[in-house]
Amino acid sequence: MAVKPIIDTVSLMKDALNSGQGAKYKRLAGAMEVKILEGVIEGGAKLPPHRTLADRLGVTIGTVSRAYAELEHMGLVMARVGDGTFVRQRGPQHQRDSGFSNFIVEVPDQYDMSRNMHISGAETSLLGESLMELARDTQSLRELTLYTPEAGLERYRQAGATWLAHGNFNPQADQVLCTNGGQHGLLCTLMALMRAGDTIVTEHLTYPGLITAARMLGIKILGAEMDEEGLTPASLDELCQYNRISAIYCTPTLQNPTTGVLSPQRRAAIVEICRRHNLLIIEDEAHAVLVEDRPPPMSFFAPERSILISSLSKAVAAGLRVGFLHAPPMLIGRVTAALRASCWMATPLAMELATKWIEAGIAEKLLRDQIGEISRRKELVQGLLEGLAYRTHPQSPHFWIEVPEPWRASEIESELKLKSYRITTAEAFAVGRAAVPQFVRASVTNASHNDQLLFEGFQTLADTLRRDNC
């Protein structure tokens, strides 16, 4: 049975303060953690205001604030500016863990607009042809059954450098590591270059895969303010002045979920702050490869402190699990050690296929096909959103749509789910204590190639947001 938030929570906290050892805020957080996990304090419950709880317990507001911060770091509560602190809804999995899944597990009558996925196309037949060609090459097959260098064969690393290059950015192969996808590259970077208890700054709304990985490694996350471009230098600088920050993680091109793109001037300003505070820069280019004329990456502006992560997942084939990581020479050894510890080496068969496709220009063709299909699908549905406030980018696979007042994003999500449509709310991407904006993300990259289903899905979404039927 759920407790009454004020009276029973105070009783629980008093018991915790009168027993056990350690700092008061640790005892408070520990007691609440147990009751939240047991379901005694239910998901969605609002916790007592800091001052109210502090007065009733006879402790300082700072003690309560640190206890709530500890619970937020564990992913058990979320703070909303102006609203208070709430217990997160919990199911068989943590909400962000289940939201991060890319595998299609929904029942057939559900249409999924919640995920940015690779749209299948010519790569299916090309994969068959490549495998048949490889099957006739006995020497290559023999080599693929052996261990390769942890960082990848020289051919593979050169292919990675080719994939990462654009504009004036021309990476060297000896600074490229081969990984089993972008998420693996991110995990190896965090394992190698950060420690439990370190703090990383990211956009207030960020990639859920970072949130999951950081939580598992005990890395703290702070959310920086954003504008239409993305991360703001002033917010980053302020966070660095009052916190011990080790690194930033950002998505400068096609920011997920807001679709923003940092200008070259903004990138240079962020780099200047990172140099001043000695911060590592971790840049995610998973979606950025869809933008042909994108600005140079952070690695171009700050090659001595930037890690660039990319993959073939959004542009060529997600199932290959091929990624590339570009790092400064002095950090190559540490990241390679993390790669070795996690899986010893990227899978040679997948790397061989990807390398052949990059060398032959096939990967580039598939990228162009992907961009074209995203554009075609968006043109099909964009008119349905007329009159609604939304953001997108010509090459973005999704729309970032504001929920009109007085409705909340969670209400829209629930209503669409009842109609067998899935979208994602801003909550899945939120970190820190800033108010979560009332937005939803809707993608056109569902695996289905049925234009009628896509059209009907966005029509239902638009009607629900307008409340035409209310």
NUDOVEX-787874 format. One record per residue (C-alpha): x, y, z; chain; residue number from 1; residue in one letter. Coordinates in Angstrom, 3 decimals. Layout:
[[X,Y,Z],'A',NUM,'A']
...
END
This chain:
[[0.000,0.000,0.000],'A',1,'M']
[[1.335,3.423,-0.905],'A',2,'A']
[[2.257,5.818,1.885],'A',3,'V']
[[0.736,9.266,2.325],'A',4,'K']
[[3.619,11.407,1.024],'A',5,'P']
[[3.987,13.917,3.871],'A',6,'I']
[[2.980,12.096,7.080],'A',7,'I']
[[4.307,8.608,6.382],'A',8,'D']
[[7.449,9.817,4.603],'A',9,'T']
[[8.336,11.906,7.646],'A',10,'V']
[[7.832,8.864,9.858],'A',11,'S']
[[10.104,6.755,7.647],'A',12,'L']
[[12.778,9.432,7.659],'A',13,'M']
[[12.717,9.849,11.428],'A',14,'K']
[[13.277,6.137,11.857],'A',15,'D']
[[16.226,6.300,9.457],'A',16,'A']
[[17.806,9.236,11.303],'A',17,'L']
[[17.499,7.504,14.667],'A',18,'N']
[[19.161,4.301,13.485],'A',19,'S']
[[22.165,3.341,11.435],'A',20,'G']
[[25.436,5.140,10.818],'A',21,'Q']
[[26.900,7.513,8.284],'A',22,'G']
[[25.976,10.942,6.982],'A',23,'A']
[[22.393,12.016,7.585],'A',24,'K']
[[21.633,12.568,3.914],'A',25,'Y']
[[22.932,9.062,3.119],'A',26,'K']
[[20.628,7.549,5.744],'A',27,'R']
[[17.668,9.517,4.411],'A',28,'L']
[[18.366,8.535,0.817],'A',29,'A']
[[18.925,4.887,1.771],'A',30,'G']
[[15.615,4.645,3.625],'A',31,'A']
[[13.673,6.194,0.761],'A',32,'M']
[[15.457,4.017,-1.784],'A',33,'E']
[[14.275,0.880,0.016],'A',34,'V']
[[10.664,2.080,0.221],'A',35,'K']
[[10.586,3.188,-3.424],'A',36,'I']
[[11.986,-0.129,-4.644],'A',37,'L']
[[9.523,-2.021,-2.433],'A',38,'E']
[[6.668,0.011,-3.886],'A',39,'G']
[[5.696,1.435,-0.520],'A',40,'V']
[[6.259,4.868,-2.042],'A',41,'I']
[[4.645,4.455,-5.438],'A',42,'E']
[[5.849,5.679,-8.785],'A',43,'G']
[[4.455,9.112,-9.583],'A',44,'G']
[[4.191,10.127,-5.912],'A',45,'A']
[[5.288,13.677,-5.088],'A',46,'K']
[[7.848,13.874,-2.297],'A',47,'L']
[[7.533,16.516,0.422],'A',48,'P']
[[9.070,19.920,-0.418],'A',49,'P']
[[12.660,20.323,0.819],'A',50,'H']
[[11.814,22.911,3.462],'A',51,'R']
[[8.741,21.040,4.724],'A',52,'T']
[[10.633,17.798,5.198],'A',53,'L']
[[13.631,19.562,6.743],'A',54,'A']
[[11.428,21.361,9.300],'A',55,'D']
[[9.586,18.197,10.312],'A',56,'R']
[[12.794,16.189,10.644],'A',57,'L']
[[14.784,18.905,12.369],'A',58,'G']
[[17.577,18.877,9.788],'A',59,'V']
[[18.908,21.464,7.360],'A',60,'T']
[[17.445,22.030,3.897],'A',61,'I']
[[20.882,21.101,2.540],'A',62,'G']
[[20.602,17.631,4.090],'A',63,'T']
[[17.264,17.004,2.382],'A',64,'V']
[[18.553,18.451,-0.897],'A',65,'S']
[[21.562,16.117,-0.865],'A',66,'R']
[[19.327,13.135,-0.081],'A',67,'A']
[[17.007,13.978,-2.985],'A',68,'Y']
[[20.038,14.533,-5.254],'A',69,'A']
[[21.328,11.083,-4.291],'A',70,'E']
[[17.975,9.529,-5.222],'A',71,'L']
[[17.974,11.422,-8.521],'A',72,'E']
[[21.463,10.158,-9.313],'A',73,'H']
[[20.200,6.607,-8.748],'A',74,'M']
[[17.382,7.278,-11.209],'A',75,'G']
[[14.659,6.848,-8.597],'A',76,'L']
[[13.229,10.370,-8.595],'A',77,'V']
[[13.073,13.364,-10.912],'A',78,'M']
[[12.948,17.041,-10.031],'A',79,'A']
[[10.786,19.446,-12.006],'A',80,'R']
[[11.437,23.141,-11.497],'A',81,'V']
[[8.297,24.733,-10.101],'A',82,'G']
[[6.557,21.371,-9.606],'A',83,'D']
[[8.637,19.496,-7.022],'A',84,'G']
[[10.328,16.100,-6.808],'A',85,'T']
[[8.514,12.987,-8.029],'A',86,'F']
[[9.165,9.246,-7.791],'A',87,'V']
[[9.788,7.803,-11.239],'A',88,'R']
[[7.314,5.317,-12.655],'A',89,'Q']
[[8.932,1.892,-12.618],'A',90,'R']
[[8.053,-1.267,-14.516],'A',91,'G']
[[9.960,-4.522,-15.074],'A',92,'P']
[[12.765,-2.290,-16.435],'A',93,'Q']
[[13.792,1.264,-15.696],'A',94,'H']
[[11.855,3.601,-17.956],'A',95,'Q']
[[14.942,4.837,-19.758],'A',96,'R']
[[16.315,1.334,-20.196],'A',97,'D']
[[13.128,0.132,-21.879],'A',98,'S']
[[12.903,3.337,-23.902],'A',99,'G']
[[16.465,2.841,-25.160],'A',100,'F']
[[15.652,-0.526,-26.745],'A',101,'S']
[[15.908,-0.562,-30.541],'A',102,'N']
[[14.589,-4.075,-31.097],'A',103,'F']
[[11.035,-4.264,-32.445],'A',104,'I']
[[9.076,-6.073,-29.742],'A',105,'V']
[[5.636,-4.522,-30.124],'A',106,'E']
[[2.645,-6.523,-31.235],'A',107,'V']
[[1.877,-6.390,-34.972],'A',108,'P']
[[-1.065,-3.997,-34.645],'A',109,'D']
[[1.120,-1.276,-33.087],'A',110,'Q']
[[2.791,1.307,-35.305],'A',111,'Y']
[[6.054,2.554,-33.812],'A',112,'D']
[[6.998,6.208,-34.346],'A',113,'M']
[[9.098,6.314,-31.171],'A',114,'S']
[[12.483,5.244,-32.540],'A',115,'R']
[[14.976,6.472,-35.112],'A',116,'N']
[[15.856,3.330,-37.007],'A',117,'M']
[[17.694,2.426,-40.166],'A',118,'H']
[[15.211,2.008,-43.053],'A',119,'I']
[[15.949,-1.244,-44.833],'A',120,'S']
[[16.652,-1.134,-48.561],'A',121,'G']
[[19.239,-2.369,-51.053],'A',122,'A']
[[21.659,-3.484,-48.337],'A',123,'E']
[[19.775,-6.785,-48.029],'A',124,'T']
[[20.657,-7.975,-51.534],'A',125,'S']
[[24.100,-6.372,-51.354],'A',126,'L']
[[24.836,-8.283,-48.165],'A',127,'L']
[[23.947,-11.553,-49.895],'A',128,'G']
[[26.234,-10.748,-52.814],'A',129,'E']
[[29.094,-9.747,-50.522],'A',130,'S']
[[28.777,-12.898,-48.439],'A',131,'L']
[[28.797,-15.094,-51.549],'A',132,'M']
[[31.876,-13.286,-52.837],'A',133,'E']
[[33.575,-13.697,-49.475],'A',134,'L']
[[32.646,-17.383,-49.363],'A',135,'A']
[[34.775,-17.943,-52.464],'A',136,'R']
[[37.829,-16.321,-50.846],'A',137,'D']
[[39.282,-19.098,-48.705],'A',138,'T']
[[42.250,-17.054,-47.508],'A',139,'Q']
[[40.048,-14.196,-46.265],'A',140,'S']
[[37.709,-16.631,-44.507],'A',141,'L']
[[40.657,-18.206,-42.714],'A',142,'R']
[[41.871,-14.804,-41.546],'A',143,'E']
[[38.404,-13.874,-40.311],'A',144,'L']
[[38.466,-16.795,-37.861],'A',145,'T']
[[41.591,-15.435,-36.156],'A',146,'L']
[[42.170,-12.683,-33.639],'A',147,'Y']
[[42.864,-9.250,-35.069],'A',148,'T']
[[44.625,-6.315,-33.387],'A',149,'P']
[[42.393,-4.793,-30.713],'A',150,'E']
[[42.113,-1.495,-32.571],'A',151,'A']
[[41.312,-3.278,-35.855],'A',152,'G']
[[43.278,-4.181,-38.969],'A',153,'L']
[[44.944,-1.281,-40.763],'A',154,'E']
[[42.469,-1.648,-43.657],'A',155,'R']
[[39.543,-1.400,-41.280],'A',156,'Y']
[[40.942,1.677,-39.558],'A',157,'R']
[[41.590,3.350,-42.902],'A',158,'Q']
[[37.995,2.628,-43.909],'A',159,'A']
[[36.923,4.241,-40.626],'A',160,'G']
[[38.991,7.330,-41.392],'A',161,'A']
[[37.316,7.547,-44.802],'A',162,'T']
[[33.865,7.251,-43.220],'A',163,'W']
[[34.587,9.931,-40.609],'A',164,'L']
[[36.140,12.428,-43.038],'A',165,'A']
[[34.101,15.370,-44.285],'A',166,'H']
[[34.890,18.930,-45.310],'A',167,'G']
[[38.255,19.996,-43.925],'A',168,'N']
[[38.308,17.205,-41.346],'A',169,'F']
[[40.630,14.430,-42.546],'A',170,'N']
[[41.349,11.963,-39.726],'A',171,'P']
[[44.383,9.696,-39.753],'A',172,'Q']
[[43.851,5.931,-39.693],'A',173,'A']
[[46.204,5.472,-36.728],'A',174,'D']
[[43.827,7.592,-34.620],'A',175,'Q']
[[40.780,5.457,-35.511],'A',176,'V']
[[39.581,2.464,-33.492],'A',177,'L']
[[37.038,-0.089,-34.699],'A',178,'C']
[[34.085,-0.806,-32.398],'A',179,'T']
[[30.944,-2.909,-32.368],'A',180,'N']
[[28.685,0.065,-33.048],'A',181,'G']
[[28.496,3.586,-31.679],'A',182,'G']
[[27.162,2.575,-28.261],'A',183,'Q']
[[30.146,0.279,-27.796],'A',184,'H']
[[32.437,3.178,-28.697],'A',185,'G']
[[30.740,5.384,-26.125],'A',186,'L']
[[30.973,2.709,-23.433],'A',187,'L']
[[34.687,2.128,-24.131],'A',188,'C']
[[35.328,5.872,-23.942],'A',189,'T']
[[33.593,6.193,-20.572],'A',190,'L']
[[35.322,3.073,-19.221],'A',191,'M']
[[38.755,4.255,-20.332],'A',192,'A']
[[38.704,7.952,-19.552],'A',193,'L']
[[36.310,8.414,-16.622],'A',194,'M']
[[35.933,6.903,-13.166],'A',195,'R']
[[33.008,6.224,-10.882],'A',196,'A']
[[32.079,9.487,-9.178],'A',197,'G']
[[33.297,11.691,-12.047],'A',198,'D']
[[30.852,14.181,-13.519],'A',199,'T']
[[30.005,14.681,-17.178],'A',200,'I']
[[27.991,17.569,-18.631],'A',201,'V']
[[25.589,16.987,-21.478],'A',202,'T']
[[22.624,18.732,-23.017],'A',203,'E']
[[19.574,18.944,-20.747],'A',204,'H']
[[17.917,16.610,-23.271],'A',205,'L']
[[20.338,13.952,-24.444],'A',206,'T']
[[20.826,10.483,-25.917],'A',207,'Y']
[[19.314,7.862,-23.554],'A',208,'P']
[[22.228,5.484,-24.255],'A',209,'G']
[[24.556,7.894,-22.468],'A',210,'L']
[[22.239,8.044,-19.451],'A',211,'I']
[[22.145,4.248,-19.205],'A',212,'T']
[[25.899,3.761,-19.621],'A',213,'A']
[[26.814,6.530,-17.184],'A',214,'A']
[[24.463,5.199,-14.521],'A',215,'R']
[[25.916,1.695,-14.820],'A',216,'M']
[[29.468,3.052,-14.463],'A',217,'L']
[[28.625,5.353,-11.535],'A',218,'G']
[[29.294,8.526,-13.546],'A',219,'I']
[[27.252,11.572,-12.566],'A',220,'K']
[[25.489,13.626,-15.246],'A',221,'I']
[[24.653,17.328,-15.213],'A',222,'L']
[[22.333,18.823,-17.799],'A',223,'G']
[[23.306,22.114,-19.452],'A',224,'A']
[[20.849,24.615,-20.848],'A',225,'E']
[[20.032,24.505,-24.545],'A',226,'M']
[[18.728,26.822,-27.214],'A',227,'D']
[[17.718,26.195,-30.830],'A',228,'E']
[[21.297,25.286,-31.789],'A',229,'E']
[[21.938,23.044,-28.806],'A',230,'G']
[[24.325,23.294,-25.845],'A',231,'L']
[[24.904,26.906,-24.717],'A',232,'T']
[[28.458,28.006,-23.800],'A',233,'P']
[[27.268,30.205,-20.910],'A',234,'A']
[[25.507,27.309,-19.203],'A',235,'S']
[[28.526,25.025,-19.638],'A',236,'L']
[[30.849,27.671,-18.221],'A',237,'D']
[[28.588,28.234,-15.213],'A',238,'E']
[[28.392,24.517,-14.435],'A',239,'L']
[[32.176,24.290,-14.593],'A',240,'C']
[[32.564,27.154,-12.124],'A',241,'Q']
[[30.489,25.428,-9.435],'A',242,'Y']
[[31.215,21.746,-10.088],'A',243,'N']
[[34.200,19.536,-10.715],'A',244,'R']
[[33.567,18.476,-14.325],'A',245,'I']
[[35.651,15.882,-16.181],'A',246,'S']
[[34.066,15.856,-19.635],'A',247,'A']
[[31.212,16.940,-21.848],'A',248,'I']
[[29.131,14.723,-24.115],'A',249,'Y']
[[27.298,16.427,-26.944],'A',250,'C']
[[25.610,15.871,-30.285],'A',251,'T']
[[26.506,19.010,-32.236],'A',252,'P']
[[24.807,17.914,-35.458],'A',253,'T']
[[21.181,16.707,-35.463],'A',254,'L']
[[20.973,16.893,-31.704],'A',255,'Q']
[[18.813,14.100,-30.372],'A',256,'N']
[[15.975,14.887,-29.771],'A',257,'P']
[[15.792,18.613,-30.620],'A',258,'T']
[[17.373,18.323,-34.152],'A',259,'T']
[[19.580,21.384,-33.480],'A',260,'G']
[[22.913,21.965,-35.245],'A',261,'V']
[[25.698,23.920,-33.550],'A',262,'L']
[[27.227,26.615,-35.760],'A',263,'S']
[[31.021,26.624,-36.264],'A',264,'P']
[[31.173,29.716,-34.039],'A',265,'Q']
[[29.286,27.947,-31.241],'A',266,'R']
[[31.561,24.910,-31.533],'A',267,'R']
[[34.641,27.107,-31.237],'A',268,'A']
[[33.175,28.843,-28.169],'A',269,'A']
[[32.466,25.519,-26.454],'A',270,'I']
[[35.980,24.308,-27.247],'A',271,'V']
[[37.468,27.448,-25.675],'A',272,'E']
[[35.556,26.730,-22.451],'A',273,'I']
[[36.646,23.083,-22.476],'A',274,'C']
[[40.273,24.130,-22.851],'A',275,'R']
[[39.973,26.651,-20.032],'A',276,'R']
[[38.489,24.048,-17.671],'A',277,'H']
[[40.519,21.116,-19.067],'A',278,'N']
[[37.503,19.058,-20.150],'A',279,'L']
[[37.430,16.006,-22.386],'A',280,'L']
[[34.999,16.359,-25.306],'A',281,'I']
[[32.947,13.322,-26.371],'A',282,'I']
[[31.087,13.951,-29.630],'A',283,'E']
[[28.385,11.675,-31.055],'A',284,'D']
[[27.981,11.680,-34.847],'A',285,'E']
[[25.595,8.724,-35.218],'A',286,'A']
[[22.884,10.868,-36.827],'A',287,'H']
[[25.244,13.548,-38.142],'A',288,'A']
[[26.354,11.358,-41.063],'A',289,'V']
[[22.925,12.047,-42.586],'A',290,'L']
[[23.908,15.725,-43.022],'A',291,'V']
[[26.290,16.070,-45.961],'A',292,'E']
[[27.194,19.751,-45.464],'A',293,'D']
[[27.533,19.578,-41.670],'A',294,'R']
[[30.092,21.792,-39.894],'A',295,'P']
[[33.437,20.259,-38.905],'A',296,'P']
[[33.330,18.125,-35.746],'A',297,'P']
[[34.687,19.220,-32.392],'A',298,'M']
[[37.764,17.104,-33.157],'A',299,'S']
[[38.607,19.602,-35.895],'A',300,'F']
[[38.537,22.504,-33.420],'A',301,'F']
[[40.137,20.662,-30.471],'A',302,'A']
[[42.035,17.612,-31.769],'A',303,'P']
[[44.013,17.279,-28.525],'A',304,'E']
[[40.963,16.609,-26.309],'A',305,'R']
[[38.110,15.326,-28.510],'A',306,'S']
[[36.698,11.844,-28.960],'A',307,'I']
[[34.548,11.449,-32.085],'A',308,'L']
[[32.137,8.497,-32.236],'A',309,'I']
[[30.255,7.387,-35.353],'A',310,'S']
[[28.758,4.255,-36.847],'A',311,'S']
[[27.000,2.754,-39.856],'A',312,'L']
[[23.834,2.080,-37.863],'A',313,'S']
[[21.657,4.977,-39.062],'A',314,'K']
[[22.952,5.133,-42.628],'A',315,'A']
[[23.926,1.664,-43.878],'A',316,'V']
[[22.811,-1.263,-41.701],'A',317,'A']
[[22.167,-1.283,-37.960],'A',318,'A']
[[22.611,-5.043,-37.657],'A',319,'G']
[[26.223,-4.984,-38.813],'A',320,'L']
[[27.157,-3.278,-35.495],'A',321,'R']
[[30.071,-1.403,-37.036],'A',322,'V']
[[31.345,1.767,-35.415],'A',323,'G']
[[34.441,3.951,-35.498],'A',324,'F']
[[36.060,6.054,-32.799],'A',325,'L']
[[38.586,8.824,-33.438],'A',326,'H']
[[40.799,9.858,-30.510],'A',327,'A']
[[43.911,11.952,-29.808],'A',328,'P']
[[47.136,9.889,-30.083],'A',329,'P']
[[47.830,10.130,-26.341],'A',330,'M']
[[44.451,8.511,-25.514],'A',331,'L']
[[44.523,5.696,-28.077],'A',332,'I']
[[46.205,3.240,-25.714],'A',333,'G']
[[43.693,3.766,-22.887],'A',334,'R']
[[40.641,3.440,-25.132],'A',335,'V']
[[42.157,0.384,-26.821],'A',336,'T']
[[42.580,-1.237,-23.399],'A',337,'A']
[[38.876,-0.655,-22.669],'A',338,'A']
[[37.949,-2.109,-26.055],'A',339,'L']
[[40.059,-5.181,-25.297],'A',340,'R']
[[38.464,-5.544,-21.870],'A',341,'A']
[[34.916,-5.299,-23.250],'A',342,'S']
[[35.103,-7.660,-26.260],'A',343,'C']
[[38.803,-7.959,-27.186],'A',344,'W']
[[38.184,-6.678,-30.737],'A',345,'M']
[[35.399,-5.569,-33.047],'A',346,'A']
[[33.886,-8.536,-34.902],'A',347,'T']
[[36.136,-9.172,-37.956],'A',348,'P']
[[33.368,-10.434,-40.260],'A',349,'L']
[[31.261,-7.308,-39.813],'A',350,'A']
[[34.334,-5.070,-40.144],'A',351,'M']
[[35.400,-6.865,-43.349],'A',352,'E']
[[31.982,-6.388,-44.948],'A',353,'L']
[[31.814,-2.735,-43.896],'A',354,'A']
[[35.340,-2.058,-45.125],'A',355,'T']
[[34.578,-3.546,-48.546],'A',356,'K']
[[31.422,-1.427,-48.787],'A',357,'W']
[[33.263,1.754,-47.809],'A',358,'I']
[[36.148,1.056,-50.205],'A',359,'E']
[[33.779,0.306,-53.108],'A',360,'A']
[[31.532,3.322,-52.483],'A',361,'G']
[[28.588,1.090,-51.581],'A',362,'I']
[[28.290,2.568,-48.088],'A',363,'A']
[[28.117,6.065,-49.552],'A',364,'E']
[[25.372,4.987,-51.968],'A',365,'K']
[[23.361,3.412,-49.159],'A',366,'L']
[[23.782,6.625,-47.164],'A',367,'L']
[[22.382,8.644,-50.090],'A',368,'R']
[[19.480,6.180,-50.383],'A',369,'D']
[[18.743,6.542,-46.673],'A',370,'Q']
[[18.711,10.332,-46.869],'A',371,'I']
[[16.413,10.185,-49.887],'A',372,'G']
[[13.945,7.834,-48.221],'A',373,'E']
[[13.835,9.937,-45.047],'A',374,'I']
[[13.109,13.021,-47.158],'A',375,'S']
[[10.379,11.244,-49.123],'A',376,'R']
[[8.632,10.018,-45.976],'A',377,'R']
[[8.817,13.430,-44.300],'A',378,'K']
[[7.293,15.129,-47.342],'A',379,'E']
[[4.439,12.637,-47.140],'A',380,'L']
[[3.472,13.593,-43.575],'A',381,'V']
[[4.821,17.079,-42.897],'A',382,'Q']
[[1.689,18.814,-44.151],'A',383,'G']
[[-0.328,16.988,-41.486],'A',384,'L']
[[1.536,18.963,-38.797],'A',385,'L']
[[0.530,22.351,-40.170],'A',386,'E']
[[-0.495,24.698,-37.379],'A',387,'G']
[[1.454,22.782,-34.721],'A',388,'L']
[[4.709,24.051,-33.270],'A',389,'A']
[[7.528,21.682,-34.161],'A',390,'Y']
[[11.193,21.534,-35.084],'A',391,'R']
[[13.042,19.346,-37.544],'A',392,'T']
[[15.954,19.422,-39.987],'A',393,'H']
[[15.783,18.394,-43.656],'A',394,'P']
[[17.919,15.313,-42.923],'A',395,'Q']
[[16.536,14.544,-39.463],'A',396,'S']
[[14.545,11.296,-39.289],'A',397,'P']
[[12.121,12.749,-36.729],'A',398,'H']
[[9.961,15.718,-35.769],'A',399,'F']
[[10.264,17.390,-32.350],'A',400,'W']
[[6.715,18.553,-31.620],'A',401,'I']
[[5.474,20.803,-28.844],'A',402,'E']
[[2.382,19.647,-26.954],'A',403,'V']
[[-0.195,22.485,-26.782],'A',404,'P']
[[-1.312,23.623,-23.344],'A',405,'E']
[[-2.927,22.514,-21.137],'A',406,'P']
[[-2.095,18.985,-22.259],'A',407,'W']
[[1.040,17.127,-21.148],'A',408,'R']
[[3.300,14.955,-23.251],'A',409,'A']
[[2.606,11.898,-21.092],'A',410,'S']
[[-1.121,12.263,-21.760],'A',411,'E']
[[-0.549,12.365,-25.512],'A',412,'I']
[[1.735,9.343,-25.295],'A',413,'E']
[[-0.841,7.343,-23.307],'A',414,'S']
[[-3.707,8.298,-25.592],'A',415,'E']
[[-1.788,7.302,-28.714],'A',416,'L']
[[-0.765,4.015,-27.137],'A',417,'K']
[[-4.438,3.171,-26.662],'A',418,'L']
[[-4.840,3.782,-30.390],'A',419,'K']
[[-1.863,1.446,-31.086],'A',420,'S']
[[0.676,4.151,-31.935],'A',421,'Y']
[[3.958,4.742,-30.128],'A',422,'R']
[[5.886,7.994,-29.731],'A',423,'I']
[[8.551,9.233,-27.286],'A',424,'T']
[[8.219,12.066,-24.777],'A',425,'T']
[[10.951,14.483,-23.662],'A',426,'A']
[[11.155,12.657,-20.336],'A',427,'E']
[[13.095,9.791,-21.978],'A',428,'A']
[[15.913,12.230,-22.835],'A',429,'F']
[[15.928,14.464,-19.734],'A',430,'A']
[[18.759,14.846,-17.236],'A',431,'V']
[[19.247,17.269,-14.375],'A',432,'G']
[[16.718,19.338,-12.469],'A',433,'R']
[[15.505,21.710,-15.148],'A',434,'A']
[[11.842,21.513,-16.084],'A',435,'A']
[[11.185,18.870,-18.722],'A',436,'V']
[[9.621,20.530,-21.785],'A',437,'P']
[[6.276,19.261,-23.001],'A',438,'Q']
[[7.424,17.852,-26.338],'A',439,'F']
[[7.132,14.525,-28.146],'A',440,'V']
[[9.400,12.951,-30.749],'A',441,'R']
[[7.848,11.220,-33.751],'A',442,'A']
[[10.022,9.409,-36.287],'A',443,'S']
[[9.336,8.472,-39.919],'A',444,'V']
[[11.799,5.566,-39.889],'A',445,'T']
[[9.525,2.738,-38.822],'A',446,'N']
[[10.670,-0.553,-40.382],'A',447,'A']
[[7.369,-0.808,-42.261],'A',448,'S']
[[7.367,0.318,-45.894],'A',449,'H']
[[3.622,0.907,-45.844],'A',450,'N']
[[3.059,4.596,-46.640],'A',451,'D']
[[-0.594,4.353,-45.652],'A',452,'Q']
[[0.316,3.261,-42.114],'A',453,'L']
[[2.864,6.068,-41.853],'A',454,'L']
[[0.317,8.628,-43.031],'A',455,'F']
[[-2.379,7.338,-40.676],'A',456,'E']
[[0.056,7.354,-37.749],'A',457,'G']
[[0.971,11.004,-38.203],'A',458,'F']
[[-2.640,11.914,-38.913],'A',459,'Q']
[[-3.662,10.355,-35.589],'A',460,'T']
[[-0.812,12.123,-33.807],'A',461,'L']
[[-1.767,15.494,-35.304],'A',462,'A']
[[-5.456,15.032,-34.482],'A',463,'D']
[[-4.606,14.061,-30.907],'A',464,'T']
[[-2.386,17.095,-30.427],'A',465,'L']
[[-5.082,19.369,-31.806],'A',466,'R']
[[-7.747,17.563,-29.776],'A',467,'R']
[[-10.010,17.689,-32.804],'A',468,'D']
[[-12.210,15.013,-31.287],'A',469,'N']
[[-12.556,16.599,-27.852],'A',470,'C']
END
